[in-house]
Amino acid sequence: MISSDEAVRLDQSDPLRNYRREFLLAEGTCYLDGNSLGPVSSRVAEGLQEVVSQQWQPDLIASWNKHGWIDLPLRIGDQLARILGAGPGQIVCCDSTSINLFKAIAAALSLSQGRKKVLTTADNFPTDRYMVEGLSKLMAGRCELVSCDEANILTSLNDEIAVLVLTQVNFRTGRLLDMKAITQAAHDLGIVVVWDLAHSAGIVPIALDDCNVDFAVGCSYKFLNGGPGAPAFIYAAKRHLGSLEQPLSGWLGHRNPFDFSPDYEAHEGIAQFLCGTQAVISMSAVEAALTLYDEVSVEQLREKSLALMAFFLNKLAQHSETSALHLVGPKNLAQRGSQLAFEHEHAYGLCQALIKRGVVGDFRAPNILRFGFSPLYLSFQDMDFAVDQIVQSLAAGEAIQSGNNQRSLVT
Ligand SMILES: Cc1ncc(COP(=O)(O)O)c(C=O)c1O
């Protein structure tokens, strides 16, 4: 039997307990949606203030050189490289994950010598699939989307496949795929692999170089807390930089953008994935957010994330009221990212009822209630509180009460 005293004890010995103060979350809010949009921290708020009032305002256009705005995409890329287990010069921060998927998949196809099939999972995040569909239309006959179940990835690989596109942590089920084993199996058949790290960057230990990954993309607004719509990133292994081609040949991916040459010549490094001018203010938020990783390791975060989820599940199991919630995806937490997903007949209504009680998760169609666990600002006492609220809400039948089922556009 887990007691509230146990939560207090665990919090007292938590080495990350002081980071909660940095995050500007309202008192009484247990924020379990950092896997969708991370909250603002004081270091980000102050970083933004500085960019606006001490850079943009006084120095205007001179800021591109004076404050290194032009280098932000590569500078943040190298910050991310340290978090994602990559050497420098292989990651650039830019654009959205969707756009970077387009570039990465096209670049992977450009290395694939005549093969055209792009394999992904049937329940991958829609944008990963949609981007392949878009490329298929554009590349008429040189790109074809094929699908498999997540459980059958390894047995679906064959030497007709050009590119494998996978999301390391499934956005619905939370399942964590084995990056090293899958990449190796794909390479044995000559397949180029693109990993989407949207739900794993900054929360699951990743070793891109060690796993021999070809390409990777991901968001910075989830566990990395870079802010709403913050720029994404793209990784390309150094060994591919001289031979790949990516189709969005914007001027900032040129070898010498300020020569203003009429003809495109790709940059020799990772900067060839840059397209146009980047959102400096959003980039500055990401740069400030990532300084946290100079103090805290992803391994530390993973250890606490697993402990938080274990506490949450154990406490949930103590209450018969929660029998209507069915955990989706692996029961073994080592095979999950930092997210628990539950099927419930009235998942949307339950999600809304819980938000009113201060427990913020989200809903994913058709019937999933999702909770993300970010160890930087969540405590074991938050877990205790969240489970109490879930139990009380279920006992009171709030999921089907009127007012809780009015769907908003964003769920
Ligand atoms: C796995 C995955 N890939 C890509 C995206 C979308 O990225 P963006 O909207 O930044 O293009 C998301 C968004 O939640 C996601 O979960």
The ligand as an ORCA input file, in Angstrom:
! r2SCAN-3c Opt
* xyz 0 1
  C       5.520     12.041    -33.359
  C       5.224     13.429    -33.826
  N       5.791     13.866    -34.960
  C       5.552     15.104    -35.432
  C       4.697     15.948    -34.761
  C       4.283     17.280    -35.366
  O       5.241     18.175    -35.455
  P       4.986     19.672    -35.977
  O       3.565     20.049    -35.724
  O       5.907     20.463    -35.123
  O       5.342     19.697    -37.402
  C       4.133     15.553    -33.555
  C       3.254     16.476    -32.813
  O       2.748     16.225    -31.765
  C       4.376     14.251    -33.098
  O       3.793     13.805    -31.985
*
